[in-house]
Amino acid sequence: MSLPTAIRSQVDPAAITKVTRLFNNMLGDALSELVQNARRAGASVVDLDVIEADGSPWLLIRDDGTGIADPAIILALGRSGWDDDVARREDPAGMGVFSLAGRHVEIRSCSRATGEGWAIAIEPQDWESGASIAVPSIDHPLGTEIRVRLEDDWTNTLEAAAHGAARYCPIPIRLRGTLLPQQDWLAGAAAITEAGGVRIGLFNDTRSTRTIPRINFHGVTVPCALPSIDEKDRHWSARVDIVDAPDLQLVLPARKEMVENEALDALRKTVRRAIYRHIQTLDSHRLGFAQWAEAAQLNIVLPEARPVLRGWTPATADLNNGQVGAGLVPAEGFVLVDSFEAPLEQCAAFALGRAGRLDGRLADPDETMAGYGWYDALRRITALRFEIERDGEQHVLDGAELPGLESGPVERLDLVLELTGPEAETIQVPAPVAILYDEGACWNFEEATILLASADAVSPDELVELLEASCFCASDDRDADSWETQNDRFLLDAREMAMRLLLGDDAALLERLRAIIAYRAQWFVPEGRQFHAVIGRNAIDIRLEATPAPPVSCPPSQRI
């Protein structure tokens, strides 16, 4: 065969045989389509009801709109029949009634334009067969009435579907004569602005995701990726309510998502400007520098972000330890602390606290603020190390390499901090303790090295807390014990280690035994009683006695 010289677009007549697969057969979607048709027809109210006919329940959808002048439009797929004004504003696709395809449907209507009433009955097979359907004339009030035979799948979902269709619809809907509740799509917005045929509501909402509906088409709500802008303490997102924006369109036939086109791109730019303009009306902001610069490019002038940062909290080995970070602090005169390993940061914080240096003046870096004048002027701790002297030899602990020393006291132990910025400085303070531990190089925390400025540099409780923060990291292996059990076991071992190092082997042994008895046996002791035990290697002597009464104090005049 020869090639054609030209081609043109056309719809294959066989497409009508697949019409029942255009929609998902869900009642909510069908109601949404039919309510939209009623709204476009100028209806003041839509009534939903369930009636009995021919021994079966039927869903009735009735409106008082302009009616349908030409019944042929009902089964003309893709031909809407709306006037030019409605077609321009809303891009109706002529698919609304086809949401009922495959079901037994009866339609009655009377058009305001002609004053003629008519009725049709569509059998399930008629949607695809192309068979002729009779159109008798009837007396019918102005408007349209649709009856759909109810099957169990729709009967069970009618209540929820009706409420869903009514919630954000601009015209009232009644179910069995009861008016269903309606809600403004932008209710609760911090600010509302109108532009380009839409209403834009701005929300301080941390729940914004791509799957949450963001655009309301006269009652049909769909998800859409709209701009959101994060401050450090606020998350700005938007909802859009369509008023008259014909270029913003839904993907057909399902109408579940937006058509990606120039109009949607323009809407996103408008939303972004609206958010920045709203931030401009507030007392202050905490936008990152890049966002601040973007607002300036949009000719929205904002002051610099509020100069506050989060106070420094030394790192811990276990990120799930439940430790609450420091709050926000004014950044003026503060010193930023770069990231170091948990043992270094914990022991540095302990040393600085003992020495009273930089107390309350340390902050975590926030690189999103880099570029603001106040942030760039802050000094920063870029190097942190411990200088150690033992047996006349000098050692350095800076996280790069473990010096390989034994636990115990040293002759000198100093913390050295190097500060960069407008005023570079080196700070050196005495350090009570330094912990050498690298989780990647050590099998368990018992391989940690603990260096002390003196035998009484720290208390056992202080050392246990430092060991927990510096070394404990629970295993997340599925066969491992719970976090609490692992932590309890670690603390038991850490206390024994601390007691042995600070108070000697006997103290460590007693502490271990005390912990075991407290965990395993103390809960056996009855109220008002106490155990006396002598435990030897080869024998145990246990006696159960009454708890002695507290001594009675005598008045001072009766004391000898």
Buried (B, 14 or more C-beta within 10 A) or exposed (E): EEEEEEEEEEEEEEEBEEBBEBBEBBBBBBBBBBBBBBBBBBBEBBBBBEEEEEEEBBBBBBBBBBBBBBBEBBBBBEBBBBEEEBBEBBBBBBBBBBBBBBBBBBBBBBBEEEEBBBBBBBEBEBBBEEEEBEBEEEEBEBBBBBBBBBBEEBEEBBEEBBBBBBBBBEBBBBBEEEEBEBEBBBEEBBBBBEBBBBBBBBBBBEEBEEEEEBBBBBBBBBBBEBBBBBBBEBBBBBBBBBEEBBBBBBEBBBBEEBEEEEBBEBBBEBBBBBBBBBBEEEEEBBBBBEBBEBBEEEEBEBEBBBBBBBBBBBBBBBEEBEEEEBEBBEBEEBBBBEEBBBBBBBBBBBBBEBBEBBEEBBBBBBEBBEBBEBBEBBBBBBBBBBBBEBEEEEBEBBBEEBBEBEBEBBEEBBBBBBBBBEEEEEBEBEBBBBBBBBBEEBEEBEEBBBBBBEEEBBEBEBBBBBBBBBBBBBEEEEEEEEBEEBBBEBBBBBBBBBBBBBBEEEBBEEBBEEBEBEEEEEEEEEEEEEBEEEEEEEEEEEEEEEEEEEEEEEEEEEEE
